[in-house]
Amino acid sequence: MREYVRFLIKKFDFDNDGIITFNELCDGIRALNIFLTLKERQALMKSLDLNSDGRLTADELLTVLSKVDVKLTKA
């Protein structure tokens, strides 16, 4: 899972500073041809940004994705 998080950071972190900003998240989603409304993008950021600082770190992504992974494997 950690490798996947590193992969996501590299794909979405356009300025290579190790974090994903809201703008980078939006640009990355658009690059994947996923079209979300502004409210949907804001809700996604809010659900991923656990400390609400406007930046997604590898630790935050790992925490959120680990919870999703556990839920999926139990289903």
HELIX and SHEET records of a PDB file:
HELIX    1   1 ARG A    2  PHE A   12  1                                  11    
HELIX    2   2 PHE A   22  ALA A   31  1                                  10    
HELIX    3   3 LEU A   38  LEU A   48  1                                  11    
HELIX    4   4 ALA A   58  LYS A   74  1                                  17    
SHEET    1   A 2 ILE A  20  THR A  21  0                                        
SHEET    2   A 2 ARG A  55  LEU A  56 -1                                        
END                                                                             
